[in-house]
Amino acid sequence: MIEAKGLRKSFRTGRRRKTAVVDAVAGVDLNVAEGEIFGFLGPNGAGKTTTLRMFATLLPPDDGEARIAGADLRKESALVRRSIGYVAQGGSTWDDVTAREELVMQARMHGIGKAEARDRAAATLDALDLTEYGDRNCKTYSGGQRRRVDIALGVVHSPKVLFLDEPTTGLDPQSRAHMWDLVRRLRDSGVTVFLTTHYLDEADALCDRISIIDAGLIVAEGTPSDLKREISGDVVIVDLAAADSAGAPEPATMLKAAKLLTDERCVHSCEAIDHTLRLYVDSAATAIPQVMRTLGSQGIEPGAIEYRRPSLDDVFLAKTGRTLAD
């Protein structure tokens, strides 16, 4: 449903002689199958929204090629637009207009007749559990209700592909859960969903496949489970916050602890993050006693030690050298 090869986009920054060229998207290759939820995961500034805007024909690519629902992105942009829905991060509802009026207008702008536009608006309101609020002005809606109207505007014309840019940013946990259910229902109805996110739990729970982008380049792609399986064993997190009397560990203590644990045979790699050390080991049950003995022998007492299975943040760290939060 979405194919891209070597897609690039650069921007000029600065003024006059101090201008510089920034590669927002440095060469993206993607293949998204029909009827799947595909997640584009990465930090702010990684190139997610720029890629999405190119797919939606809002930005012309500088290089590369892409096809959306079988239409060439460069040569058949009008046909692409007929096949897609696009929901921007900032939303698109008007305060003093009802959701029903918005939806009828959106359908009409897609060339749908008046009677059918009204029918589609009613059906979309019902499908997204908005009928109760459909004839109230949008300024009276909660954030979650307003975001559902945004998505309704993106699907009222029955697109084959729906692009969602950070669909749950700013929503409370309950509204996020409702949004996840809505996205799954759209997928089950046959819509291919391409969403950007910087929430690890969202990508893990919602997406059939994900692609991790960093600095304009894709660094990993696969199902969440497959990506996490690339990092074998367990992750042991050693919190050194209470290792010194001042509460936070001194830099020298962090360096000493990292050096000691890196040299342990049971530790594959060690990453220092704030006041913690993240250790990658084969077995936490074997590694934790050895970690405690090694640190204790040098007078370093951890505030806490915990372990877990590898997460998408560990995948991101392994692929980029830093965490998504960083």
C-alpha positions as CSV (number, residue, x, y, z in Angstrom):
1,M,0.0,0.0,0.0
2,I,3.0,2.3,0.6
3,E,6.3,1.9,-1.2
4,A,9.2,4.3,-0.9
5,K,12.8,4.1,-2.1
6,G,15.5,6.7,-1.4
7,L,13.1,9.4,-0.3
8,R,14.9,12.6,0.6
9,K,14.1,16.1,1.8
10,S,16.4,18.9,2.8
11,F,15.8,22.4,4.1
12,R,17.9,25.5,4.2
13,T,18.4,27.2,7.5
14,G,19.9,30.6,8.5
15,R,20.1,33.7,6.4
16,R,22.3,35.0,3.6
17,R,25.9,33.8,3.9
18,K,25.2,31.7,7.0
19,T,22.7,29.4,5.4
20,A,23.2,25.7,5.9
21,V,21.5,22.6,4.3
22,V,19.8,20.2,6.8
23,D,18.8,16.8,5.7
24,A,15.5,16.2,7.4
25,V,15.0,12.9,5.6
26,A,18.3,11.4,4.3
27,G,17.0,8.4,2.3
28,V,14.0,6.5,3.5
29,D,13.1,3.0,2.1
30,L,9.7,1.6,3.2
31,N,7.2,-1.0,2.4
32,V,3.8,-1.0,4.1
33,A,1.4,-3.9,3.5
34,E,-2.3,-3.5,2.9
35,G,-4.4,-3.6,6.1
36,E,-1.7,-3.2,8.7
37,I,-0.9,-0.6,11.4
38,F,2.6,0.6,10.6
39,G,4.4,2.7,13.2
40,F,7.1,5.3,12.5
41,L,9.0,5.6,15.8
42,G,11.6,8.2,16.6
43,P,12.4,11.3,18.7
44,N,11.3,14.8,17.8
45,G,13.3,16.1,14.8
46,A,14.1,12.6,13.5
47,G,12.2,13.2,10.2
48,K,8.9,11.5,11.0
49,T,6.5,14.4,10.2
50,T,8.6,15.4,7.1
51,T,8.3,11.9,5.7
52,L,4.6,11.8,6.5
53,R,4.0,15.2,4.7
54,M,5.8,13.9,1.7
55,F,3.6,10.8,1.5
56,A,0.5,13.1,1.9
57,T,1.8,15.3,-1.1
58,L,2.1,18.3,1.2
59,L,5.9,18.5,0.6
60,P,7.6,17.6,-2.7
61,P,10.6,15.1,-2.2
62,D,14.0,16.3,-3.3
63,D,14.9,12.8,-4.5
64,G,13.7,9.2,-4.5
65,E,10.4,7.7,-5.5
66,A,7.2,6.4,-3.8
67,R,3.9,4.9,-4.6
68,I,0.8,5.2,-2.4
69,A,-2.1,2.8,-3.0
70,G,-0.6,2.1,-6.4
71,A,-0.3,5.8,-7.5
72,D,3.1,7.5,-8.2
73,L,3.7,10.2,-5.6
74,R,5.4,12.6,-8.1
75,K,3.4,12.0,-11.3
76,E,-0.1,11.2,-9.8
77,S,-0.3,13.4,-6.8
78,A,-4.0,14.0,-7.3
79,L,-4.7,10.3,-7.4
80,V,-2.7,9.9,-4.2
81,R,-4.8,12.5,-2.5
82,R,-8.0,10.7,-3.5
83,S,-6.7,7.5,-1.8
84,I,-5.5,8.9,1.5
85,G,-6.7,10.5,4.7
86,Y,-4.4,12.8,6.7
87,V,-4.7,13.8,10.3
88,A,-2.1,16.4,11.4
89,Q,-0.6,16.6,14.8
90,G,-2.1,20.0,15.5
91,G,-5.7,19.0,14.7
92,S,-8.1,20.7,12.4
93,T,-11.5,21.3,14.1
94,W,-13.1,24.7,14.2
95,D,-14.4,26.0,17.6
96,D,-17.8,27.4,16.4
97,V,-18.8,24.6,14.0
98,T,-20.3,21.2,14.9
99,A,-18.7,17.9,14.1
100,R,-21.5,17.0,11.7
101,E,-21.1,20.3,9.8
102,E,-17.3,19.7,9.6
103,L,-17.8,16.2,8.3
104,V,-20.3,17.2,5.7
105,M,-18.0,19.9,4.4
106,Q,-15.1,17.5,4.3
107,A,-17.0,15.0,2.3
108,R,-18.2,17.7,-0.1
109,M,-14.7,18.8,-0.7
110,H,-13.9,15.3,-1.8
111,G,-16.5,15.6,-4.5
112,I,-19.3,13.7,-2.6
113,G,-22.9,14.8,-3.3
114,K,-24.9,16.6,-0.5
115,A,-27.2,13.7,0.4
116,E,-24.4,11.1,0.5
117,A,-22.2,13.6,2.4
118,R,-24.9,13.8,5.1
119,D,-25.2,10.0,5.2
120,R,-21.4,9.6,5.5
121,A,-21.2,12.2,8.2
122,A,-23.9,10.4,10.2
123,A,-22.2,7.0,9.7
124,T,-18.8,8.3,10.7
125,L,-20.1,9.9,13.8
126,D,-21.7,6.6,14.8
127,A,-18.6,4.6,14.0
128,L,-16.4,6.8,16.1
129,D,-19.0,7.1,19.0
130,L,-19.5,10.8,18.4
131,T,-23.3,10.8,17.6
132,E,-24.1,12.1,21.1
133,Y,-21.9,15.1,20.5
134,G,-22.2,15.5,16.8
135,D,-24.5,18.6,16.8
136,R,-22.5,20.5,19.5
137,N,-19.9,23.1,18.6
138,C,-16.4,21.6,18.7
139,K,-15.2,24.1,21.4
140,T,-17.4,22.1,23.9
141,Y,-15.5,18.8,23.3
142,S,-12.9,17.3,25.5
143,G,-9.4,16.7,24.0
144,G,-10.1,13.1,23.3
145,Q,-13.5,13.8,21.6
146,R,-11.9,16.5,19.5
147,R,-9.1,14.2,18.4
148,R,-11.8,11.6,17.4
149,V,-13.3,14.3,15.2
150,D,-9.9,14.9,13.6
151,I,-9.8,11.2,12.7
152,A,-13.4,11.3,11.5
153,L,-12.4,14.1,9.1
154,G,-9.6,11.9,7.9
155,V,-11.8,8.9,7.1
156,V,-15.2,10.3,6.1
157,H,-14.3,9.9,2.4
158,S,-13.3,6.2,2.9
159,P,-9.6,6.4,2.1
160,K,-7.5,3.3,1.5
161,V,-4.6,4.7,3.6
162,L,-4.8,6.9,6.7
163,F,-1.8,8.9,7.9
164,L,-1.9,9.8,11.6
165,D,0.8,12.2,12.9
166,E,1.2,11.7,16.7
167,P,-2.5,10.8,17.2
168,T,-2.3,10.6,21.0
169,T,-0.1,13.5,22.0
170,G,-1.6,15.5,24.9
171,L,-4.3,13.0,25.6
172,D,-5.0,11.5,29.1
173,P,-4.5,7.7,29.6
174,Q,-8.2,6.9,29.1
175,S,-8.4,8.9,25.9
176,R,-5.2,7.3,24.6
177,A,-6.7,3.8,25.2
178,H,-9.9,4.8,23.4
179,M,-7.8,6.1,20.5
180,W,-5.9,2.8,20.3
181,D,-9.2,0.9,20.1
182,L,-10.3,3.2,17.3
183,V,-7.1,2.7,15.3
184,R,-7.5,-1.1,15.6
185,R,-11.1,-0.8,14.4
186,L,-10.0,1.2,11.4
187,R,-7.4,-1.5,10.6
188,D,-10.0,-4.2,11.0
189,S,-12.3,-2.4,8.5
190,G,-9.6,-2.6,5.9
191,V,-7.9,0.8,6.2
192,T,-4.1,0.8,6.1
193,V,-2.9,3.0,9.0
194,F,0.5,4.7,9.0
195,L,1.2,6.6,12.3
196,T,4.1,8.5,13.7
197,T,4.7,8.3,17.5
198,H,7.5,8.9,20.0
199,Y,5.6,6.8,22.6
200,L,7.3,3.4,23.1
201,D,4.3,1.7,24.7
202,E,2.1,2.9,21.9
203,A,4.3,1.5,19.2
204,D,4.7,-1.8,21.1
205,A,1.0,-2.3,21.8
206,L,-0.6,-0.9,18.7
207,C,1.6,-1.5,15.6
208,D,1.8,-4.7,13.5
209,R,5.3,-3.5,12.4
210,I,7.4,-0.5,13.2
211,S,10.3,1.4,11.6
212,I,12.7,3.3,13.8
213,I,14.0,6.6,12.3
214,D,16.9,8.6,13.6
215,A,18.5,11.7,12.0
216,G,16.5,11.1,8.8
217,L,17.6,7.5,8.4
218,I,15.8,4.3,9.2
219,V,17.9,2.3,11.6
220,A,15.6,-0.7,12.2
221,E,12.4,-2.3,11.0
222,G,10.2,-5.2,12.0
223,T,7.5,-6.3,14.4
224,P,8.0,-5.1,17.9
225,S,8.6,-8.7,19.1
226,D,11.2,-9.4,16.4
227,L,13.1,-6.2,17.2
228,K,13.2,-6.9,20.9
229,R,14.4,-10.5,20.2
230,E,17.4,-9.0,18.5
231,I,18.6,-8.1,22.0
232,S,19.0,-11.4,23.8
233,G,19.0,-12.0,27.5
234,D,17.9,-9.6,30.3
235,V,18.4,-6.0,31.1
236,V,19.7,-5.2,34.6
237,I,19.4,-1.6,35.8
238,V,21.6,-0.5,38.6
239,D,20.5,2.7,40.3
240,L,23.5,4.5,42.0
241,A,21.5,7.5,43.2
242,A,22.1,6.5,46.9
243,A,25.8,5.4,46.4
244,D,27.1,8.7,47.9
245,S,26.0,10.5,51.0
246,A,24.9,13.5,48.8
247,G,22.2,11.4,47.2
248,A,23.3,11.6,43.6
249,P,26.4,9.6,42.6
250,E,29.6,11.5,41.9
251,P,30.9,11.2,38.3
252,A,33.9,9.3,39.6
253,T,31.7,6.8,41.2
254,M,29.7,6.3,38.0
255,L,32.9,5.8,36.0
256,K,34.4,3.4,38.5
257,A,31.1,1.3,38.7
258,A,30.8,1.2,34.9
259,K,34.4,0.1,34.5
260,L,34.0,-2.6,37.1
261,L,30.8,-4.0,35.7
262,T,32.0,-3.8,32.0
263,D,34.9,-6.1,32.9
264,E,32.5,-8.7,34.3
265,R,32.2,-11.8,32.1
266,C,28.4,-11.9,32.6
267,V,27.9,-8.4,31.3
268,H,27.8,-8.0,27.5
269,S,27.6,-4.2,27.5
270,C,27.0,-1.4,29.9
271,E,25.3,2.0,29.3
272,A,25.4,4.9,31.7
273,I,22.1,6.9,31.7
274,D,21.7,9.7,34.3
275,H,22.4,8.0,37.7
276,T,21.8,4.4,36.5
277,L,23.8,1.8,34.7
278,R,22.0,-0.4,32.1
279,L,23.6,-3.8,31.8
280,Y,22.8,-6.3,29.1
281,V,23.3,-9.9,30.4
282,D,22.4,-13.4,29.5
283,S,20.6,-14.1,32.8
284,A,19.6,-11.6,35.5
285,A,19.4,-14.4,38.1
286,T,23.1,-15.1,37.6
287,A,24.3,-11.6,36.9
288,I,22.7,-9.7,39.8
289,P,24.5,-11.5,42.7
290,Q,27.8,-11.0,40.8
291,V,27.0,-7.3,40.3
292,M,26.3,-6.8,44.0
293,R,29.5,-8.6,45.0
294,T,31.6,-6.6,42.6
295,L,30.3,-3.2,43.6
296,G,30.2,-4.1,47.3
297,S,33.9,-5.1,47.2
298,Q,34.7,-1.5,46.2
299,G,32.4,0.1,48.8
300,I,29.8,1.1,46.2
301,E,26.2,0.4,47.5
302,P,23.5,0.7,44.8
303,G,20.2,2.4,45.8
304,A,18.3,-0.3,43.8
305,I,18.8,-3.1,41.3
306,E,16.0,-4.3,39.0
307,Y,15.8,-6.4,35.8
308,R,13.4,-6.7,32.9
309,R,13.2,-8.1,29.4
310,P,14.5,-5.9,26.6
311,S,12.2,-3.1,25.4
312,L,11.9,-1.0,22.3
313,D,13.9,1.7,24.1
314,D,16.7,-0.9,24.4
315,V,16.4,-1.5,20.7
316,F,16.6,2.2,20.0
317,L,19.7,2.5,22.3
318,A,21.4,-0.5,20.6
319,K,20.7,1.0,17.1
320,T,21.5,4.7,17.8
321,G,23.7,4.8,20.9
322,R,21.2,6.7,23.0
323,T,17.7,6.3,24.4
324,L,14.6,7.7,22.8
325,A,14.2,10.1,25.8
326,D,17.7,11.4,25.2
